[in-house]
């Protein structure tokens, strides 16, 4: 980049910035460079003299900072350096004032919720972002959120929860648009390009492993009116109301049930995560247990036809086939999870603990000592009321 020739001035164009692929450093002039990394990532760098020392100052990624914005930043920092100031301190001071994605989402929610006539919609709007977006984006500075970050949010739910995923994408876009209008971001909205990295969802009917939660009450009524055996009907309803796994319900024993405390304690040996799990029982669950115990005595809550043997693990699948429902029993856990996220204001961790999911975040796991039983009892009672349409 040396030589005695004339130094470049505004040598790059926006078209070149987008087109350059070969790793290297490309001079625009006056110490401003576009750096193309071997990974393909592009960033801006200013090389200038700060308080007698040659320094390199990062000006941000090229996907979020345009050529003209990089030139404007570079000009400001060069002027500050010439006057004896510290561009690094100035850059860091600006960075401190930029909010995180989670902060921006809460500000958008607070600004708009008064205009939303439907309180349930308002609660769902922020709950979906807290549940699906914040684990990936929440701590990111809003000006650093890019398309790959949005892709990481949507990929796990794009096919399994298509409607929820579409809503999350739209709501992330709203937050990013607000952040740009508020002066916290520049450039385009990363949501606009995320579709290129996502598979085609196809027809919604092709992905019915789980019922949309709004259809669960109707299904329970259909189940009750069906000609399936009484024990099977009661066990299936118990599974739906407790959001438990099939094997947990089929293996349930009376000595695990404390009807006075409205509690079912599933031993660690029968839990997927290998930890004891306490399940709060709603009044309807207690009614189901009363109906079963009045029918016959057995160590198993839901016994099969052979003495001391549980129902077959295919029993719920066969029930669904007879009812002509192309879904799975396990899918009702997804229905419950979607309802908890979109139909309640309960924190994400309450719903996750109700499903006995493990906590991936080691810091969060370390601070979570209890099992939130009281809050989970409220949640399961609300779920029963929703399913029963009370």
Secondary structure by P-SEA (a helix, b strand, c coil): cccccccccccccaaaaaccccbbbbbccccbbbbbccccccbbbbbcccccbbbbbbccccccccaaaaaaaaaaaaaaaaacccaaaaaaaaaaacccaaaaaaaaaaacccccccaaaaaaaaaaaaccccccccccccccccaaaaaaaccccccccaaaaaaaaaaaaaaaaaaaaaccccccccccccccccccccccccccccccccaaaaaaaaaaaccccaaaaaaaaaaaaacccaaaaaacccccccccccbbbbccccccccbbbbbbbcaaaaaaaaaaaaaccccccccccccccccccaaaaaaaaaacccccccaaaaaaaaaaaccccccaaaaaaaaccccccaaaaaaccccaaaaaaaaaaaaaaaaacc
